Amino acid sequence: MTAPTLQALPETRCPLCGGANQCEPAQTGRLDVECWCTTAAISPAALALVPADKINKACLCPRCAAGVNAD
Ligand SMILES: [Zn+2]
């Protein structure tokens, strides 16, 4: 039995606006790099708009994460 290898998903697009999410792990395919979103405050309103199949898989872009597009 093989242990599941944690690998960053190549989700480089924001699930809300389709723009570049600037996710470092998604771009490099590595989980030992930090995404900007680990230290950013993510708007709960923006998070609520993320499709269920993208939650914990794709990063939002900085604009959406800040709630700019959600009103
Ligand atoms: Zn976005």
N, CA, C, O and the ligand as a Tripos MOL2 file, in Angstrom:
@<TRIPOS>MOLECULE
protein
  285   283    72     0     0
PROTEIN
NO_CHARGES

@<TRIPOS>ATOM
      1 N           0.8440   -1.1980    0.0000 N.3       1 MET1
      2 CA          0.0000    0.0000    0.0000 C.3       1 MET1
      3 C           0.8790    1.2470    0.0000 C.2       1 MET1
      4 O           1.7820    1.3930    0.8240 O.2       1 MET1
      5 N           0.6020    2.1120   -0.9140 N.am      2 THR2
      6 CA          1.4150    3.3240   -1.0020 C.3       2 THR2
      7 C           0.7910    4.4490   -0.1960 C.2       2 THR2
      8 O          -0.4180    4.6750   -0.2410 O.2       2 THR2
      9 N           1.6240    5.1320    0.5250 N.am      3 ALA3
     10 CA          1.1370    6.2880    1.2670 C.3       3 ALA3
     11 C           0.7820    7.4000    0.2900 C.2       3 ALA3
     12 O           1.4980    7.6500   -0.6800 O.2       3 ALA3
     13 N          -0.3200    8.0510    0.5610 N.am      4 PRO4
     14 CA         -0.6940    9.1540   -0.3290 C.3       4 PRO4
     15 C           0.3430   10.2660   -0.2700 C.2       4 PRO4
     16 O           0.7070   10.7460    0.8030 O.2       4 PRO4
     17 N           0.7980   10.6550   -1.4250 N.am      5 THR5
     18 CA          1.7810   11.7300   -1.4850 C.3       5 THR5
     19 C           1.0700   13.0660   -1.5950 C.2       5 THR5
     20 O           0.3230   13.3230   -2.5390 O.2       5 THR5
     21 N           1.3200   13.8950   -0.6170 N.am      6 LEU6
     22 CA          0.7100   15.2140   -0.6710 C.3       6 LEU6
     23 C           1.3750   16.0350   -1.7550 C.2       6 LEU6
     24 O           2.5860   16.2550   -1.7430 O.2       6 LEU6
     25 N           0.5700   16.4760   -2.6770 N.am      7 GLN7
     26 CA          1.1260   17.2700   -3.7570 C.3       7 GLN7
     27 C           0.2210   18.4670   -4.0020 C.2       7 GLN7
     28 O          -1.0040   18.3610   -3.9570 O.2       7 GLN7
     29 N           0.8340   19.5740   -4.2560 N.am      8 ALA8
     30 CA          0.0530   20.7660   -4.5280 C.3       8 ALA8
     31 C          -0.6880   20.5950   -5.8460 C.2       8 ALA8
     32 O          -0.1260   20.1040   -6.8250 O.2       8 ALA8
     33 N          -1.9290   20.9970   -5.8650 N.am      9 LEU9
     34 CA         -2.7210   20.8950   -7.0900 C.3       9 LEU9
     35 C          -2.3870   22.0580   -8.0100 C.2       9 LEU9
     36 O          -2.1380   23.1730   -7.5530 O.2       9 LEU9
     37 N          -2.3840   21.7900   -9.3060 N.am     10 PRO10
     38 CA         -2.0340   22.8600  -10.2450 C.3      10 PRO10
     39 C          -3.1940   23.8200  -10.4790 C.2      10 PRO10
     40 O          -3.5610   24.1140  -11.6170 O.2      10 PRO10
     41 N          -3.7580   24.2990   -9.3810 N.am     11 GLU11
     42 CA         -4.8780   25.2330   -9.4880 C.3      11 GLU11
     43 C          -4.3400   26.6570   -9.3990 C.2      11 GLU11
     44 O          -4.2250   27.2220   -8.3110 O.2      11 GLU11
     45 N          -4.0200   27.2180  -10.5320 N.am     12 THR12
     46 CA         -3.4100   28.5470  -10.5290 C.3      12 THR12
     47 C          -4.4210   29.6440  -10.7930 C.2      12 THR12
     48 O          -4.0710   30.8190  -10.9060 O.2      12 THR12
     49 N          -5.6940   29.2390  -10.8910 N.am     13 ARG13
     50 CA         -6.7410   30.2250  -11.1890 C.3      13 ARG13
     51 C          -7.6440   30.4190   -9.9920 C.2      13 ARG13
     52 O          -7.9480   29.4740   -9.2630 O.2      13 ARG13
     53 N          -8.0670   31.6460   -9.8000 N.am     14 CYS14
     54 CA         -9.0170   31.9550   -8.7440 C.3      14 CYS14
     55 C         -10.3760   31.3490   -9.1000 C.2      14 CYS14
     56 O         -10.8820   31.5900  -10.1960 O.2      14 CYS14
     57 N         -10.9830   30.5600   -8.1880 N.am     15 PRO15
     58 CA        -12.2730   29.9320   -8.4900 C.3      15 PRO15
     59 C         -13.4140   30.9360   -8.5810 C.2      15 PRO15
     60 O         -14.4970   30.5850   -9.0500 O.2      15 PRO15
     61 N         -13.2040   32.1510   -8.1530 N.am     16 LEU16
     62 CA        -14.2770   33.1450   -8.2170 C.3      16 LEU16
     63 C         -14.2240   33.9740   -9.4980 C.2      16 LEU16
     64 O         -15.2440   34.1480  -10.1650 O.2      16 LEU16
     65 N         -13.0560   34.4810   -9.8410 N.am     17 CYS17
     66 CA        -12.9860   35.3760  -10.9950 C.3      17 CYS17
     67 C         -12.1990   34.7830  -12.1550 C.2      17 CYS17
     68 O         -12.2030   35.3430  -13.2510 O.2      17 CYS17
     69 N         -11.5240   33.6600  -11.9320 N.am     18 GLY18
     70 CA        -10.7680   33.0440  -13.0090 C.3      18 GLY18
     71 C          -9.4170   33.6840  -13.2490 C.2      18 GLY18
     72 O          -8.6860   33.2920  -14.1590 O.2      18 GLY18
     73 N          -9.0860   34.6770  -12.4260 N.am     19 GLY19
     74 CA         -7.7970   35.3420  -12.5680 C.3      19 GLY19
     75 C          -6.6850   34.5380  -11.9030 C.2      19 GLY19
     76 O          -6.9440   33.5630  -11.1980 O.2      19 GLY19
     77 N          -5.4710   34.9510  -12.1340 N.am     20 ALA20
     78 CA         -4.3230   34.2830  -11.5120 C.3      20 ALA20
     79 C          -4.3850   34.4530  -10.0070 C.2      20 ALA20
     80 O          -4.5480   35.5700   -9.5150 O.2      20 ALA20
     81 N          -4.2590   33.3630   -9.2730 N.am     21 ASN21
     82 CA         -4.3800   33.4630   -7.8150 C.3      21 ASN21
     83 C          -3.0290   33.6460   -7.1280 C.2      21 ASN21
     84 O          -2.9550   33.7890   -5.9080 O.2      21 ASN21
     85 N          -1.9570   33.6400   -7.9300 N.am     22 GLN22
     86 CA         -0.6170   33.8500   -7.3890 C.3      22 GLN22
     87 C          -0.2580   32.8290   -6.3260 C.2      22 GLN22
     88 O           0.5370   33.1080   -5.4280 O.2      22 GLN22
     89 N          -0.8520   31.6370   -6.4320 N.am     23 CYS23
     90 CA         -0.5700   30.5800   -5.4600 C.3      23 CYS23
     91 C           0.7730   29.9390   -5.7870 C.2      23 CYS23
     92 O           0.9410   29.3170   -6.8360 O.2      23 CYS23
     93 N           1.7090   30.0990   -4.8870 N.am     24 GLU24
     94 CA          3.0620   29.5870   -5.1190 C.3      24 GLU24
     95 C           3.0780   28.0490   -5.1830 C.2      24 GLU24
     96 O           3.6780   27.4920   -6.1020 O.2      24 GLU24
     97 N           2.4410   27.3580   -4.2450 N.am     25 PRO25
     98 CA          2.4270   25.8890   -4.3380 C.3      25 PRO25
     99 C           1.8020   25.3860   -5.6420 C.2      25 PRO25
    100 O           2.2870   24.4150   -6.2240 O.2      25 PRO25
    101 N           0.7300   26.0390   -6.1060 N.am     26 ALA26
    102 CA          0.0890   25.5960   -7.3420 C.3      26 ALA26
    103 C           1.0160   25.7790   -8.5340 C.2      26 ALA26
    104 O           1.0320   24.9560   -9.4490 O.2      26 ALA26
    105 N           1.7810   26.8520   -8.5170 N.am     27 GLN27
    106 CA          2.6600   27.1230   -9.6460 C.3      27 GLN27
    107 C           3.8760   26.2170   -9.6560 C.2      27 GLN27
    108 O           4.3780   25.8570  -10.7210 O.2      27 GLN27
    109 N           4.3520   25.8460   -8.4750 N.am     28 THR28
    110 CA          5.5740   25.0590   -8.4060 C.3      28 THR28
    111 C           5.2870   23.5730   -8.2190 C.2      28 THR28
    112 O           6.1660   22.7390   -8.4340 O.2      28 THR28
    113 N           4.0470   23.2340   -7.8140 N.am     29 GLY29
    114 CA          3.7220   21.8390   -7.5590 C.3      29 GLY29
    115 C           4.3200   21.3290   -6.2580 C.2      29 GLY29
    116 O           4.3690   20.1230   -6.0180 O.2      29 GLY29
    117 N           4.7720   22.2470   -5.4250 N.am     30 ARG30
    118 CA          5.4010   21.8640   -4.1660 C.3      30 ARG30
    119 C           4.6100   22.3990   -2.9880 C.2      30 ARG30
    120 O           4.0090   23.4720   -3.0470 O.2      30 ARG30
    121 N           4.6270   21.6200   -1.9160 N.am     31 LEU31
    122 CA          3.9140   22.0650   -0.7220 C.3      31 LEU31
    123 C           4.8600   22.6380    0.3270 C.2      31 LEU31
    124 O           4.4260   23.0860    1.3880 O.2      31 LEU31
    125 N           6.1480   22.6200    0.0240 N.am     32 ASP32
    126 CA          7.0900   23.1830    0.9960 C.3      32 ASP32
    127 C           7.3510   24.6590    0.7340 C.2      32 ASP32
    128 O           8.2280   25.2680    1.3450 O.2      32 ASP32
    129 N           6.5820   25.2170   -0.1770 N.am     33 VAL33
    130 CA          6.6260   26.6620   -0.3570 C.3      33 VAL33
    131 C           5.3390   27.2350    0.2110 C.2      33 VAL33
    132 O           4.3010   26.5730    0.2010 O.2      33 VAL33
    133 N           5.4030   28.4470    0.6980 N.am     34 GLU34
    134 CA          4.2220   29.0320    1.2980 C.3      34 GLU34
    135 C           3.4480   29.8860    0.3140 C.2      34 GLU34
    136 O           4.0230   30.6310   -0.4810 O.2      34 GLU34
    137 N           2.1440   29.7620    0.3850 N.am     35 CYS35
    138 CA          1.2890   30.6280   -0.4250 C.3      35 CYS35
    139 C           1.0660   31.9350    0.3390 C.2      35 CYS35
    140 O           1.0460   31.9620    1.5700 O.2      35 CYS35
    141 N           0.9050   32.9850   -0.4030 N.am     36 TRP36
    142 CA          0.6450   34.2780    0.2380 C.3      36 TRP36
    143 C          -0.5790   34.2070    1.1470 C.2      36 TRP36
    144 O          -0.6860   34.9470    2.1250 O.2      36 TRP36
    145 N          -1.5060   33.3000    0.8070 N.am     37 CYS37
    146 CA         -2.7840   33.2710    1.5300 C.3      37 CYS37
    147 C          -2.6420   32.7040    2.9330 C.2      37 CYS37
    148 O          -3.5590   32.8410    3.7430 O.2      37 CYS37
    149 N          -1.5090   32.0680    3.2420 N.am     38 THR38
    150 CA         -1.3640   31.5290    4.5960 C.3      38 THR38
    151 C          -1.2250   32.6370    5.6280 C.2      38 THR38
    152 O          -1.4790   32.4290    6.8140 O.2      38 THR38
    153 N          -0.8210   33.8110    5.1710 N.am     39 THR39
    154 CA         -0.6640   34.9110    6.1210 C.3      39 THR39
    155 C          -1.6680   36.0270    5.8660 C.2      39 THR39
    156 O          -1.6990   37.0210    6.5920 O.2      39 THR39
    157 N          -2.4880   35.8610    4.8310 N.am     40 ALA40
    158 CA         -3.4540   36.9060    4.4960 C.3      40 ALA40
    159 C          -4.7850   36.6370    5.1860 C.2      40 ALA40
    160 O          -5.1130   35.4920    5.4980 O.2      40 ALA40
    161 N          -5.5360   37.6840    5.4170 N.am     41 ALA41
    162 CA         -6.8790   37.5400    5.9390 C.3      41 ALA41
    163 C          -7.8270   37.3180    4.7630 C.2      41 ALA41
    164 O          -7.9140   38.1520    3.8620 O.2      41 ALA41
    165 N          -8.5320   36.1980    4.7780 N.am     42 ILE42
    166 CA         -9.4380   35.8820    3.6830 C.3      42 ILE42
    167 C         -10.8470   36.2870    4.0840 C.2      42 ILE42
    168 O         -11.3210   35.9300    5.1630 O.2      42 ILE42
    169 N         -11.5030   37.0210    3.2260 N.am     43 SER43
    170 CA        -12.8590   37.4700    3.5110 C.3      43 SER43
    171 C         -13.8070   36.2750    3.6260 C.2      43 SER43
    172 O         -13.8620   35.4480    2.7160 O.2      43 SER43
    173 N         -14.5540   36.1690    4.7290 N.am     44 PRO44
    174 CA        -15.5080   35.0580    4.8770 C.3      44 PRO44
    175 C         -16.5660   35.0830    3.7760 C.2      44 PRO44
    176 O         -17.0460   34.0350    3.3460 O.2      44 PRO44
    177 N         -16.9260   36.2790    3.3260 N.am     45 ALA45
    178 CA        -17.9120   36.3980    2.2490 C.3      45 ALA45
    179 C         -17.3730   35.7960    0.9570 C.2      45 ALA45
    180 O         -18.1070   35.1520    0.2090 O.2      45 ALA45
    181 N         -16.0880   36.0090    0.7030 N.am     46 ALA46
    182 CA        -15.4760   35.4510   -0.4980 C.3      46 ALA46
    183 C         -15.3710   33.9330   -0.3810 C.2      46 ALA46
    184 O         -15.6350   33.2080   -1.3400 O.2      46 ALA46
    185 N         -14.9870   33.4670    0.7920 N.am     47 LEU47
    186 CA        -14.8660   32.0200    1.0120 C.3      47 LEU47
    187 C         -16.1990   31.3200    0.7890 C.2      47 LEU47
    188 O         -16.2500   30.2090    0.2610 O.2      47 LEU47
    189 N         -17.2760   31.9830    1.1980 N.am     48 ALA48
    190 CA        -18.6010   31.3860    1.0860 C.3      48 ALA48
    191 C         -19.0170   31.2050   -0.3660 C.2      48 ALA48
    192 O         -19.9120   30.4170   -0.6690 O.2      48 ALA48
    193 N         -18.3640   31.9370   -1.2610 N.am     49 LEU49
    194 CA        -18.7230   31.8660   -2.6730 C.3      49 LEU49
    195 C         -17.9320   30.8030   -3.4320 C.2      49 LEU49
    196 O         -18.2330   30.5050   -4.5880 O.2      49 LEU49
    197 N         -16.9260   30.2360   -2.7790 N.am     50 VAL50
    198 CA        -16.0870   29.2440   -3.4590 C.3      50 VAL50
    199 C         -16.8910   27.9630   -3.6720 C.2      50 VAL50
    200 O         -17.4870   27.4480   -2.7260 O.2      50 VAL50
    201 N         -16.9160   27.4430   -4.8930 N.am     51 PRO51
    202 CA        -17.6210   26.1790   -5.1440 C.3      51 PRO51
    203 C         -17.0710   25.0700   -4.2590 C.2      51 PRO51
    204 O         -15.8710   25.0180   -3.9890 O.2      51 PRO51
    205 N         -17.9560   24.1820   -3.8080 N.am     52 ALA52
    206 CA        -17.5670   23.1490   -2.8450 C.3      52 ALA52
    207 C         -16.3900   22.3200   -3.3360 C.2      52 ALA52
    208 O         -15.5470   21.9080   -2.5390 O.2      52 ALA52
    209 N         -16.3260   22.0730   -4.6400 N.am     53 ASP53
    210 CA        -15.2460   21.2120   -5.1420 C.3      53 ASP53
    211 C         -13.9090   21.9320   -5.2390 C.2      53 ASP53
    212 O         -12.8900   21.3280   -5.5740 O.2      53 ASP53
    213 N         -13.9200   23.2300   -4.9410 N.am     54 LYS54
    214 CA        -12.6630   23.9760   -4.9860 C.3      54 LYS54
    215 C         -12.1560   24.3480   -3.6020 C.2      54 LYS54
    216 O         -11.0390   24.8410   -3.4470 O.2      54 LYS54
    217 N         -12.9930   24.1040   -2.5980 N.am     55 ILE55
    218 CA        -12.5790   24.4590   -1.2480 C.3      55 ILE55
    219 C         -11.3680   23.6360   -0.8370 C.2      55 ILE55
    220 O         -11.3430   22.4190   -1.0200 O.2      55 ILE55
    221 N         -10.3900   24.2870   -0.2960 N.am     56 ASN56
    222 CA         -9.1210   23.6640    0.1030 C.3      56 ASN56
    223 C          -8.3430   23.1070   -1.0810 C.2      56 ASN56
    224 O          -7.4010   22.3380   -0.8930 O.2      56 ASN56
    225 N          -8.7210   23.4810   -2.2920 N.am     57 LYS57
    226 CA         -7.9840   22.9970   -3.4600 C.3      57 LYS57
    227 C          -7.3920   24.1520   -4.2510 C.2      57 LYS57
    228 O          -6.2260   24.1250   -4.6450 O.2      57 LYS57
    229 N          -8.2140   25.1630   -4.4750 N.am     58 ALA58
    230 CA         -7.7320   26.2970   -5.2510 C.3      58 ALA58
    231 C          -7.7140   27.5460   -4.3820 C.2      58 ALA58
    232 O          -8.6380   27.8010   -3.6100 O.2      58 ALA58
    233 N          -6.6590   28.3030   -4.5230 N.am     59 CYS59
    234 CA         -6.5700   29.5690   -3.8080 C.3      59 CYS59
    235 C          -7.3880   30.6360   -4.5210 C.2      59 CYS59
    236 O          -7.5470   30.6120   -5.7410 O.2      59 CYS59
    237 N          -7.8920   31.5570   -3.7450 N.am     60 LEU60
    238 CA         -8.4860   32.7550   -4.3370 C.3      60 LEU60
    239 C          -7.3590   33.6780   -4.7770 C.2      60 LEU60
    240 O          -6.2190   33.5410   -4.3350 O.2      60 LEU60
    241 N          -7.6910   34.6080   -5.6420 N.am     61 CYS61
    242 CA         -6.7040   35.6290   -5.9600 C.3      61 CYS61
    243 C          -6.7560   36.6830   -4.8510 C.2      61 CYS61
    244 O          -7.7420   36.7510   -4.1170 O.2      61 CYS61
    245 N          -5.7280   37.4890   -4.7190 N.am     62 PRO62
    246 CA         -5.6950   38.4710   -3.6290 C.3      62 PRO62
    247 C          -6.9060   39.4020   -3.6310 C.2      62 PRO62
    248 O          -7.4020   39.7770   -2.5680 O.2      62 PRO62
    249 N          -7.3790   39.7750   -4.8110 N.am     63 ARG63
    250 CA         -8.5310   40.6680   -4.8770 C.3      63 ARG63
    251 C          -9.7760   40.0200   -4.2830 C.2      63 ARG63
    252 O         -10.4390   40.6060   -3.4270 O.2      63 ARG63
    253 N         -10.0890   38.8140   -4.7370 N.am     64 CYS64
    254 CA        -11.2790   38.1330   -4.2340 C.3      64 CYS64
    255 C         -11.1210   37.7950   -2.7550 C.2      64 CYS64
    256 O         -12.0780   37.8940   -1.9880 O.2      64 CYS64
    257 N          -9.9220   37.3990   -2.3560 N.am     65 ALA65
    258 CA         -9.6930   37.0400   -0.9660 C.3      65 ALA65
    259 C          -9.9710   38.2200   -0.0410 C.2      65 ALA65
    260 O         -10.4020   38.0480    1.0990 O.2      65 ALA65
    261 N          -9.7130   39.4260   -0.5580 N.am     66 ALA66
    262 CA         -9.9440   40.6150    0.2430 C.3      66 ALA66
    263 C         -11.4080   41.0360    0.2020 C.2      66 ALA66
    264 O         -11.8000   42.0010    0.8570 O.2      66 ALA66
    265 N         -12.2230   40.3040   -0.5760 N.am     67 GLY67
    266 CA        -13.6430   40.5990   -0.6250 C.3      67 GLY67
    267 C         -13.9860   41.7100   -1.6130 C.2      67 GLY67
    268 O         -15.0930   42.2460   -1.5920 O.2      67 GLY67
    269 N         -13.0400   42.0490   -2.4690 N.am     68 VAL68
    270 CA        -13.2460   43.1640   -3.4000 C.3      68 VAL68
    271 C         -14.3800   42.8580   -4.3810 C.2      68 VAL68
    272 O         -15.1800   43.7330   -4.7140 O.2      68 VAL68
    273 N         -14.4380   41.6060   -4.8390 N.am     69 ASN69
    274 CA        -15.4430   41.2570   -5.8490 C.3      69 ASN69
    275 C         -16.7410   40.7570   -5.2380 C.2      69 ASN69
    276 O         -17.7270   40.5700   -5.9510 O.2      69 ASN69
    277 N         -16.7560   40.5410   -3.9490 N.am     70 ALA70
    278 CA        -17.9590   40.0340   -3.3040 C.3      70 ALA70
    279 C         -18.6800   41.1730   -2.6060 C.2      70 ALA70
    280 O         -18.1490   41.8030   -1.6910 O.2      70 ALA70
    281 N         -19.8740   41.4160   -3.0500 N.am     71 ASP71
    282 CA        -20.6470   42.4050   -2.3000 C.3      71 ASP71
    283 C         -22.1180   42.0540   -2.2420 C.2      71 ASP71
    284 O         -22.9050   42.7890   -1.6450 O.2      71 ASP71
    285 ZN        -10.3120   36.2150   -7.9230 Zn       72 ZN72
@<TRIPOS>BOND
     1     1     2 1
     2     2     3 1
     3     3     4 2
     4     3     5 am
     5     5     6 1
     6     6     7 1
     7     7     8 2
     8     7     9 am
     9     9    10 1
    10    10    11 1
    11    11    12 2
    12    11    13 am
    13    13    14 1
    14    14    15 1
    15    15    16 2
    16    15    17 am
    17    17    18 1
    18    18    19 1
    19    19    20 2
    20    19    21 am
    21    21    22 1
    22    22    23 1
    23    23    24 2
    24    23    25 am
    25    25    26 1
    26    26    27 1
    27    27    28 2
    28    27    29 am
    29    29    30 1
    30    30    31 1
    31    31    32 2
    32    31    33 am
    33    33    34 1
    34    34    35 1
    35    35    36 2
    36    35    37 am
    37    37    38 1
    38    38    39 1
    39    39    40 2
    40    39    41 am
    41    41    42 1
    42    42    43 1
    43    43    44 2
    44    43    45 am
    45    45    46 1
    46    46    47 1
    47    47    48 2
    48    47    49 am
    49    49    50 1
    50    50    51 1
    51    51    52 2
    52    51    53 am
    53    53    54 1
    54    54    55 1
    55    55    56 2
    56    55    57 am
    57    57    58 1
    58    58    59 1
    59    59    60 2
    60    59    61 am
    61    61    62 1
    62    62    63 1
    63    63    64 2
    64    63    65 am
    65    65    66 1
    66    66    67 1
    67    67    68 2
    68    67    69 am
    69    69    70 1
    70    70    71 1
    71    71    72 2
    72    71    73 am
    73    73    74 1
    74    74    75 1
    75    75    76 2
    76    75    77 am
    77    77    78 1
    78    78    79 1
    79    79    80 2
    80    79    81 am
    81    81    82 1
    82    82    83 1
    83    83    84 2
    84    83    85 am
    85    85    86 1
    86    86    87 1
    87    87    88 2
    88    87    89 am
    89    89    90 1
    90    90    91 1
    91    91    92 2
    92    91    93 am
    93    93    94 1
    94    94    95 1
    95    95    96 2
    96    95    97 am
    97    97    98 1
    98    98    99 1
    99    99   100 2
   100    99   101 am
   101   101   102 1
   102   102   103 1
   103   103   104 2
   104   103   105 am
   105   105   106 1
   106   106   107 1
   107   107   108 2
   108   107   109 am
   109   109   110 1
   110   110   111 1
   111   111   112 2
   112   111   113 am
   113   113   114 1
   114   114   115 1
   115   115   116 2
   116   115   117 am
   117   117   118 1
   118   118   119 1
   119   119   120 2
   120   119   121 am
   121   121   122 1
   122   122   123 1
   123   123   124 2
   124   123   125 am
   125   125   126 1
   126   126   127 1
   127   127   128 2
   128   127   129 am
   129   129   130 1
   130   130   131 1
   131   131   132 2
   132   131   133 am
   133   133   134 1
   134   134   135 1
   135   135   136 2
   136   135   137 am
   137   137   138 1
   138   138   139 1
   139   139   140 2
   140   139   141 am
   141   141   142 1
   142   142   143 1
   143   143   144 2
   144   143   145 am
   145   145   146 1
   146   146   147 1
   147   147   148 2
   148   147   149 am
   149   149   150 1
   150   150   151 1
   151   151   152 2
   152   151   153 am
   153   153   154 1
   154   154   155 1
   155   155   156 2
   156   155   157 am
   157   157   158 1
   158   158   159 1
   159   159   160 2
   160   159   161 am
   161   161   162 1
   162   162   163 1
   163   163   164 2
   164   163   165 am
   165   165   166 1
   166   166   167 1
   167   167   168 2
   168   167   169 am
   169   169   170 1
   170   170   171 1
   171   171   172 2
   172   171   173 am
   173   173   174 1
   174   174   175 1
   175   175   176 2
   176   175   177 am
   177   177   178 1
   178   178   179 1
   179   179   180 2
   180   179   181 am
   181   181   182 1
   182   182   183 1
   183   183   184 2
   184   183   185 am
   185   185   186 1
   186   186   187 1
   187   187   188 2
   188   187   189 am
   189   189   190 1
   190   190   191 1
   191   191   192 2
   192   191   193 am
   193   193   194 1
   194   194   195 1
   195   195   196 2
   196   195   197 am
   197   197   198 1
   198   198   199 1
   199   199   200 2
   200   199   201 am
   201   201   202 1
   202   202   203 1
   203   203   204 2
   204   203   205 am
   205   205   206 1
   206   206   207 1
   207   207   208 2
   208   207   209 am
   209   209   210 1
   210   210   211 1
   211   211   212 2
   212   211   213 am
   213   213   214 1
   214   214   215 1
   215   215   216 2
   216   215   217 am
   217   217   218 1
   218   218   219 1
   219   219   220 2
   220   219   221 am
   221   221   222 1
   222   222   223 1
   223   223   224 2
   224   223   225 am
   225   225   226 1
   226   226   227 1
   227   227   228 2
   228   227   229 am
   229   229   230 1
   230   230   231 1
   231   231   232 2
   232   231   233 am
   233   233   234 1
   234   234   235 1
   235   235   236 2
   236   235   237 am
   237   237   238 1
   238   238   239 1
   239   239   240 2
   240   239   241 am
   241   241   242 1
   242   242   243 1
   243   243   244 2
   244   243   245 am
   245   245   246 1
   246   246   247 1
   247   247   248 2
   248   247   249 am
   249   249   250 1
   250   250   251 1
   251   251   252 2
   252   251   253 am
   253   253   254 1
   254   254   255 1
   255   255   256 2
   256   255   257 am
   257   257   258 1
   258   258   259 1
   259   259   260 2
   260   259   261 am
   261   261   262 1
   262   262   263 1
   263   263   264 2
   264   263   265 am
   265   265   266 1
   266   266   267 1
   267   267   268 2
   268   267   269 am
   269   269   270 1
   270   270   271 1
   271   271   272 2
   272   271   273 am
   273   273   274 1
   274   274   275 1
   275   275   276 2
   276   275   277 am
   277   277   278 1
   278   278   279 1
   279   279   280 2
   280   279   281 am
   281   281   282 1
   282   282   283 1
   283   283   284 2
@<TRIPOS>SUBSTRUCTURE
     1 MET1         2 RESIDUE 1 A MET
     2 THR2         6 RESIDUE 1 A THR
     3 ALA3        10 RESIDUE 1 A ALA
     4 PRO4        14 RESIDUE 1 A PRO
     5 THR5        18 RESIDUE 1 A THR
     6 LEU6        22 RESIDUE 1 A LEU
     7 GLN7        26 RESIDUE 1 A GLN
     8 ALA8        30 RESIDUE 1 A ALA
     9 LEU9        34 RESIDUE 1 A LEU
    10 PRO10       38 RESIDUE 1 A PRO
    11 GLU11       42 RESIDUE 1 A GLU
    12 THR12       46 RESIDUE 1 A THR
    13 ARG13       50 RESIDUE 1 A ARG
    14 CYS14       54 RESIDUE 1 A CYS
    15 PRO15       58 RESIDUE 1 A PRO
    16 LEU16       62 RESIDUE 1 A LEU
    17 CYS17       66 RESIDUE 1 A CYS
    18 GLY18       70 RESIDUE 1 A GLY
    19 GLY19       74 RESIDUE 1 A GLY
    20 ALA20       78 RESIDUE 1 A ALA
    21 ASN21       82 RESIDUE 1 A ASN
    22 GLN22       86 RESIDUE 1 A GLN
    23 CYS23       90 RESIDUE 1 A CYS
    24 GLU24       94 RESIDUE 1 A GLU
    25 PRO25       98 RESIDUE 1 A PRO
    26 ALA26      102 RESIDUE 1 A ALA
    27 GLN27      106 RESIDUE 1 A GLN
    28 THR28      110 RESIDUE 1 A THR
    29 GLY29      114 RESIDUE 1 A GLY
    30 ARG30      118 RESIDUE 1 A ARG
    31 LEU31      122 RESIDUE 1 A LEU
    32 ASP32      126 RESIDUE 1 A ASP
    33 VAL33      130 RESIDUE 1 A VAL
    34 GLU34      134 RESIDUE 1 A GLU
    35 CYS35      138 RESIDUE 1 A CYS
    36 TRP36      142 RESIDUE 1 A TRP
    37 CYS37      146 RESIDUE 1 A CYS
    38 THR38      150 RESIDUE 1 A THR
    39 THR39      154 RESIDUE 1 A THR
    40 ALA40      158 RESIDUE 1 A ALA
    41 ALA41      162 RESIDUE 1 A ALA
    42 ILE42      166 RESIDUE 1 A ILE
    43 SER43      170 RESIDUE 1 A SER
    44 PRO44      174 RESIDUE 1 A PRO
    45 ALA45      178 RESIDUE 1 A ALA
    46 ALA46      182 RESIDUE 1 A ALA
    47 LEU47      186 RESIDUE 1 A LEU
    48 ALA48      190 RESIDUE 1 A ALA
    49 LEU49      194 RESIDUE 1 A LEU
    50 VAL50      198 RESIDUE 1 A VAL
    51 PRO51      202 RESIDUE 1 A PRO
    52 ALA52      206 RESIDUE 1 A ALA
    53 ASP53      210 RESIDUE 1 A ASP
    54 LYS54      214 RESIDUE 1 A LYS
    55 ILE55      218 RESIDUE 1 A ILE
    56 ASN56      222 RESIDUE 1 A ASN
    57 LYS57      226 RESIDUE 1 A LYS
    58 ALA58      230 RESIDUE 1 A ALA
    59 CYS59      234 RESIDUE 1 A CYS
    60 LEU60      238 RESIDUE 1 A LEU
    61 CYS61      242 RESIDUE 1 A CYS
    62 PRO62      246 RESIDUE 1 A PRO
    63 ARG63      250 RESIDUE 1 A ARG
    64 CYS64      254 RESIDUE 1 A CYS
    65 ALA65      258 RESIDUE 1 A ALA
    66 ALA66      262 RESIDUE 1 A ALA
    67 GLY67      266 RESIDUE 1 A GLY
    68 VAL68      270 RESIDUE 1 A VAL
    69 ASN69      274 RESIDUE 1 A ASN
    70 ALA70      278 RESIDUE 1 A ALA
    71 ASP71      282 RESIDUE 1 A ASP
    72 ZN72       285 GROUP 0 **** ****
